[in-house]
């Protein structure tokens, strides 16, 4: 019988487990995948994300991974129009391969029971909390927990919470690969092309994370592999083609995922509370997904702790967490979705970048509208 069971060991689940275990609670953290693993992600820790990690006491952990610093954003349209926007602080580039595994290690050191390659097949309310059915190495297991927290990412977990399976005909395709031999400055770079966009961000070890988001049609046209999708983007955007010259993909780092939901309204709770992408999905173009995942943990942790201590009821936890999540996320999600939609249209994207070049103050205000507030 655990105090808390967390389903999903990404950045939100790992941080939640580490914090609750540090508070003294008996925590079970599970993920159906093995770690370390490469994941389709911009691998960009914004200044807001760094603030959240600092609040958890995990900033030194990130520093130990030797991340790369970034001070600005470079946006380049297909026609070569360029806009540079300073970041509100120093962002960090660190691979999910390194970061997620480090968080699991910290959670385990703080006392959490970390189980990878463990699939949760059912969550059922029982008298003392919840019963979980687990599948691992051809065997079925059961566990009980006073609370269960869903940190399973963007897709609803069919059979666990009653969520609907995503329509395979909707959404985008995400691809990534690490590259070596690409010189870079202290910036995250975004390049737009027909059917999508591609981002470059420096990560640890002198490598560059190359991640792209494409429409299903563009991915099919490229040849349905991460390598081909990146090569197609470089052909469409000549500035990107020049940046990738001489770069070599790192074997084993190529990944693709589909469908990628561009945005979703906050869903703080159904059968269990949600954190991370299970709670809210921000438009990927904003580059603030990890910050929002961490903010959801910041909002959820105090209520979970108070409930476990017997200070509040589950109804109070649900209502207060839902209210705070919607209040903080609704504005950035709306503006982020608007910006994502506009930049997906090549002519409009070029016009917006030219406008931003002439009116940098207004452009900076638009970017701030997509960010979380302190």
C-alpha positions as CSV (number, residue, x, y, z in Angstrom):
1,X,0.0,0.0,0.0
2,X,1.7,3.2,-1.2
3,X,0.8,6.7,-0.3
4,X,1.1,7.8,-3.9
5,X,1.4,6.1,-7.3
6,X,2.5,8.2,-10.3
7,X,1.9,6.8,-13.8
8,X,4.5,8.1,-16.2
9,X,8.1,9.0,-15.5
10,X,8.7,11.9,-17.8
11,X,9.8,15.3,-16.5
12,X,6.5,15.9,-14.6
13,X,6.2,12.4,-13.2
14,X,9.9,12.3,-12.2
15,X,9.7,15.7,-10.4
16,X,6.4,14.8,-8.7
17,X,7.9,11.6,-7.4
18,X,11.1,13.2,-6.2
19,X,9.2,16.0,-4.3
20,X,6.6,13.7,-2.7
21,X,9.3,11.3,-1.6
22,X,11.3,14.1,-0.2
23,X,8.2,15.1,1.9
24,X,8.4,11.6,3.4
25,X,5.6,9.9,1.4
26,X,5.9,6.3,0.2
27,X,5.8,6.8,-3.6
28,X,5.6,4.3,-6.5
29,X,6.7,5.8,-9.9
30,X,6.0,3.7,-13.0
31,X,6.6,3.9,-16.7
32,X,6.0,1.5,-19.5
33,X,9.3,2.3,-21.2
34,X,12.9,1.5,-20.4
35,X,15.4,4.3,-19.5
36,X,17.5,6.1,-20.6
37,X,15.7,6.7,-23.9
38,X,15.6,9.3,-26.6
39,X,12.3,11.2,-27.0
40,X,10.9,13.6,-29.6
41,X,11.2,16.9,-27.8
42,X,12.7,20.4,-28.4
43,X,14.9,19.6,-25.3
44,X,14.6,23.3,-24.4
45,X,14.4,24.3,-20.7
46,X,13.1,27.9,-20.8
47,X,13.9,30.4,-18.0
48,X,10.4,29.6,-16.6
49,X,11.3,25.9,-16.5
50,X,14.5,26.7,-14.7
51,X,12.6,28.7,-12.0
52,X,10.4,25.7,-11.4
53,X,13.3,23.3,-11.1
54,X,15.0,25.7,-8.7
55,X,11.8,25.6,-6.5
56,X,12.1,21.8,-6.3
57,X,15.8,22.0,-5.4
58,X,16.7,20.3,-8.7
59,X,18.6,23.1,-10.4
60,X,22.0,21.7,-9.4
61,X,21.0,18.4,-10.9
62,X,20.4,20.0,-14.3
63,X,23.7,21.9,-14.0
64,X,25.5,18.6,-13.4
65,X,24.4,17.4,-16.8
66,X,26.4,20.3,-18.5
67,X,23.6,21.8,-20.5
68,X,24.1,24.5,-23.2
69,X,22.9,28.0,-22.5
70,X,20.7,30.1,-24.9
71,X,20.0,33.8,-24.7
72,X,17.8,34.4,-27.7
73,X,15.5,32.9,-30.4
74,X,16.2,33.1,-34.2
75,X,13.2,32.7,-36.5
76,X,13.7,32.2,-40.2
77,X,10.9,31.9,-42.7
78,X,11.1,29.9,-45.9
79,X,11.8,33.1,-47.9
80,X,14.8,34.0,-45.7
81,X,13.1,36.6,-43.5
82,X,14.7,36.6,-40.1
83,X,13.6,37.8,-36.7
84,X,15.7,37.7,-33.5
85,X,14.0,37.9,-30.1
86,X,15.9,37.9,-26.8
87,X,14.8,35.5,-24.1
88,X,13.7,36.8,-20.7
89,X,16.6,35.0,-19.2
90,X,19.1,32.1,-19.9
91,X,17.5,29.0,-21.3
92,X,19.2,25.6,-21.2
93,X,19.5,22.8,-23.7
94,X,19.7,19.3,-22.3
95,X,18.6,16.0,-23.8
96,X,15.7,14.1,-22.4
97,X,18.0,11.0,-22.6
98,X,20.1,12.6,-19.8
99,X,17.4,14.6,-18.0
100,X,14.7,12.0,-17.5
101,X,17.1,9.4,-16.3
102,X,18.7,11.8,-13.8
103,X,15.3,12.6,-12.4
104,X,14.5,8.9,-11.9
105,X,17.8,8.5,-10.1
106,X,17.0,11.4,-7.8
107,X,13.5,10.1,-7.1
108,X,14.9,6.7,-6.2
109,X,17.6,8.2,-4.0
110,X,14.9,10.1,-2.1
111,X,13.1,6.8,-1.5
112,X,10.6,6.4,-4.3
113,X,10.0,2.9,-5.7
114,X,10.9,3.4,-9.4
115,X,9.6,0.7,-11.8
116,X,10.4,1.0,-15.5
117,X,9.1,-1.4,-18.2
118,X,6.0,-1.5,-16.1
119,X,2.7,-1.0,-17.8
120,X,-0.4,0.1,-15.9
121,X,-3.4,-1.6,-17.4
122,X,-6.2,-0.5,-15.0
123,X,-6.8,2.0,-12.2
124,X,-9.9,1.2,-10.0
125,X,-11.1,3.2,-7.0
126,X,-11.3,1.1,-3.8
127,X,-12.2,1.9,-0.2
128,X,-8.7,3.1,0.8
129,X,-7.8,4.8,-2.4
130,X,-7.0,3.0,-5.7
131,X,-6.1,-0.4,-7.0
132,X,-3.7,-0.6,-9.9
133,X,-3.2,-3.6,-12.2
134,X,0.3,-3.8,-13.6
135,X,2.0,-5.8,-16.3
136,X,5.7,-6.6,-16.3
137,X,7.8,-9.3,-18.0
138,X,4.7,-11.4,-18.9
139,X,3.3,-11.3,-15.4
140,X,0.4,-9.4,-13.9
141,X,0.9,-7.5,-10.6
142,X,-1.4,-5.4,-8.4
143,X,-0.7,-2.5,-6.1
144,X,-2.7,-0.1,-4.0
145,X,-2.2,3.6,-3.4
146,X,-4.0,6.3,-1.5
147,X,-3.7,8.6,-4.5
148,X,-2.8,8.1,-8.1
149,X,-1.5,10.9,-10.4
150,X,-1.6,10.7,-14.1
151,X,1.6,11.8,-15.8
152,X,1.3,9.8,-19.0
153,X,1.7,12.5,-21.6
154,X,-0.4,13.9,-24.4
155,X,-2.6,10.9,-25.3
156,X,-5.5,9.9,-23.1
157,X,-5.0,6.5,-21.4
158,X,-7.8,4.4,-22.8
159,X,-9.1,2.0,-20.2
160,X,-7.6,4.0,-17.3
161,X,-9.6,7.2,-17.3
162,X,-12.2,6.7,-20.0
163,X,-10.3,8.9,-22.5
164,X,-10.9,8.6,-26.2
165,X,-8.3,7.2,-28.5
166,X,-6.8,10.1,-30.7
167,X,-8.0,10.1,-34.3
168,X,-5.0,8.8,-36.3
169,X,-6.0,11.2,-39.1
170,X,-5.5,14.2,-36.9
171,X,-2.5,15.9,-35.4
172,X,1.1,16.3,-36.7
173,X,4.2,14.1,-36.9
174,X,7.2,14.8,-34.7
175,X,10.7,13.8,-35.5
176,X,14.1,14.3,-33.9
177,X,17.8,13.5,-34.2
178,X,20.9,14.6,-32.5
179,X,23.7,16.0,-34.8
180,X,27.4,16.5,-34.3
181,X,29.5,19.1,-36.2
182,X,27.0,21.9,-36.3
183,X,28.4,25.1,-34.9
184,X,26.0,27.2,-32.9
185,X,25.7,30.4,-30.9
186,X,23.7,30.8,-27.7
187,X,20.3,30.6,-29.4
188,X,17.5,28.3,-30.2
189,X,16.7,28.5,-34.0
190,X,13.4,27.9,-35.7
191,X,13.1,27.4,-39.5
192,X,9.8,27.3,-41.3
193,X,9.0,25.3,-44.5
194,X,5.8,24.2,-46.3
195,X,4.1,21.7,-44.0
196,X,5.9,22.4,-40.8
197,X,8.9,23.8,-39.0
198,X,12.2,22.6,-37.5
199,X,14.1,23.7,-34.5
200,X,17.8,23.6,-33.6
201,X,18.9,23.7,-30.0
202,X,22.3,23.0,-28.5
203,X,22.4,20.3,-25.8
204,X,25.1,18.7,-23.7
205,X,28.3,17.2,-25.2
206,X,28.5,19.7,-28.0
207,X,25.6,18.1,-29.8
208,X,22.6,19.8,-31.4
209,X,19.1,18.6,-31.1
210,X,17.3,18.8,-34.4
211,X,13.5,18.4,-34.0
212,X,10.8,19.0,-36.5
213,X,7.0,19.0,-36.6
214,X,5.3,18.1,-39.9
215,X,1.9,17.6,-41.3
216,X,1.1,13.9,-42.2
217,X,1.2,14.9,-45.9
218,X,4.7,16.5,-45.6
219,X,6.0,13.5,-43.6
220,X,4.7,11.1,-46.3
221,X,6.2,13.2,-49.0
222,X,9.5,13.2,-47.2
223,X,9.7,9.4,-47.1
224,X,8.4,8.6,-43.6
225,X,11.7,8.7,-41.7
226,X,13.2,11.3,-39.4
227,X,16.3,11.6,-41.5
228,X,14.3,12.2,-44.7
229,X,12.0,14.7,-43.0
230,X,15.0,16.8,-41.8
231,X,16.6,16.6,-45.3
232,X,13.3,17.8,-46.9
233,X,13.1,20.7,-44.5
234,X,16.7,21.7,-45.4
235,X,15.8,21.6,-49.1
236,X,12.8,23.9,-48.7
237,X,14.6,26.4,-46.3
238,X,17.9,27.3,-47.8
239,X,19.1,29.0,-44.6
240,X,18.5,25.7,-42.7
241,X,20.3,23.8,-45.5
242,X,23.4,26.0,-44.9
243,X,23.2,25.5,-41.1
244,X,23.2,21.7,-41.5
245,X,26.1,21.5,-43.9
246,X,28.8,19.4,-42.5
247,X,26.6,18.1,-39.7
248,X,26.4,14.4,-39.0
249,X,23.4,12.6,-37.4
250,X,24.3,10.6,-34.3
251,X,23.2,7.0,-34.8
252,X,20.5,5.8,-32.5
253,X,19.1,9.2,-31.7
254,X,16.4,9.3,-34.4
255,X,12.8,9.1,-33.3
256,X,9.4,9.8,-34.7
257,X,6.0,10.1,-32.9
258,X,2.4,10.5,-34.1
259,X,-0.1,12.0,-33.7
260,X,1.2,15.1,-32.0
261,X,-1.7,17.1,-30.6
262,X,-1.0,20.8,-31.2
263,X,-3.0,22.1,-28.2
264,X,-5.7,21.0,-25.8
265,X,-7.7,22.7,-23.1
266,X,-6.5,22.0,-19.5
267,X,-7.9,18.8,-18.1
268,X,-6.8,18.9,-14.5
269,X,-8.7,15.8,-13.3
270,X,-11.0,13.0,-14.4
271,X,-10.7,9.8,-12.4
272,X,-7.4,11.0,-11.0
273,X,-5.5,14.3,-11.1
274,X,-3.3,15.0,-14.1
275,X,0.1,16.7,-14.4
276,X,2.4,17.5,-17.4
277,X,1.0,17.0,-20.9
278,X,-1.8,14.9,-19.4
279,X,-3.1,18.1,-17.8
280,X,-2.5,20.6,-20.7
281,X,-0.8,20.7,-24.1
282,X,0.8,23.9,-25.2
283,X,1.4,24.6,-28.9
284,X,4.9,23.1,-29.5
285,X,6.1,26.2,-31.3
286,X,6.1,28.1,-28.0
287,X,8.9,25.9,-26.7
288,X,7.4,26.1,-23.2
289,X,6.1,22.5,-22.8
290,X,8.5,21.5,-20.1
291,X,7.9,24.7,-18.2
292,X,4.1,24.1,-18.2
293,X,4.7,20.5,-17.1
294,X,6.8,21.6,-14.2
295,X,4.3,24.4,-13.3
296,X,1.5,21.8,-13.1
297,X,3.6,19.9,-10.6
298,X,4.2,23.1,-8.6
299,X,0.4,23.6,-8.5
300,X,-0.5,20.0,-7.7
301,X,2.1,19.1,-5.0
302,X,0.9,21.3,-2.1
303,X,-2.7,20.0,-2.5
304,X,-1.6,16.3,-2.8
305,X,0.6,16.8,0.3
306,X,-2.3,18.3,2.3
307,X,-4.7,15.6,1.2
308,X,-2.3,12.8,2.3
309,X,-1.9,14.6,5.7
310,X,-5.6,14.6,6.1
311,X,-5.9,18.4,6.1
312,X,-8.3,18.6,3.1
313,X,-10.8,16.4,1.3
314,X,-10.3,15.1,-2.3
315,X,-13.1,17.4,-3.4
316,X,-11.2,20.5,-2.1
317,X,-8.0,19.2,-3.8
318,X,-9.8,18.7,-7.1
319,X,-11.6,22.1,-7.1
320,X,-8.6,24.2,-6.1
321,X,-6.1,22.5,-8.4
322,X,-8.5,22.7,-11.4
323,X,-9.1,26.4,-10.7
324,X,-5.4,27.3,-10.4
325,X,-4.5,25.2,-13.5
326,X,-7.1,26.9,-15.7
327,X,-6.3,30.4,-14.4
328,X,-2.6,30.1,-15.1
329,X,-2.7,28.1,-18.4
330,X,-5.7,29.4,-20.3
331,X,-4.1,32.6,-21.5
332,X,-0.8,31.2,-22.7
333,X,-2.5,28.2,-24.3
334,X,-4.9,30.5,-26.3
335,X,-2.1,32.8,-27.5
336,X,0.2,29.9,-28.2
337,X,-2.4,28.2,-30.4
338,X,-3.0,31.4,-32.3
339,X,0.7,31.9,-33.0
340,X,1.1,28.2,-34.0
341,X,-1.7,28.5,-36.5
342,X,-0.4,31.7,-38.0
343,X,3.2,30.5,-38.4
344,X,2.0,27.4,-40.2
345,X,1.1,29.6,-43.2
346,X,4.2,30.5,-45.1
347,X,3.1,33.9,-46.4
348,X,1.6,34.9,-43.1
349,X,4.7,33.7,-41.3
350,X,7.0,35.9,-43.4
351,X,4.7,38.9,-42.9
352,X,4.7,38.3,-39.1
353,X,8.5,38.1,-39.0
354,X,8.8,41.3,-41.0
355,X,6.3,43.0,-38.7
356,X,8.3,41.8,-35.7
357,X,11.5,43.2,-37.2
358,X,9.9,46.6,-37.5
359,X,8.0,46.5,-34.2
360,X,10.3,44.5,-31.8
361,X,8.4,45.7,-28.7
362,X,5.1,44.3,-30.0
363,X,6.7,41.1,-31.0
364,X,8.2,40.7,-27.5
365,X,4.8,41.3,-26.0
366,X,3.2,38.6,-28.1
367,X,5.9,36.2,-27.1
368,X,5.4,37.1,-23.4
369,X,1.6,36.4,-23.8
370,X,2.4,32.8,-24.6
371,X,4.6,32.4,-21.5
372,X,3.6,31.4,-17.9
373,X,3.6,34.3,-15.4
374,X,5.6,34.2,-12.2
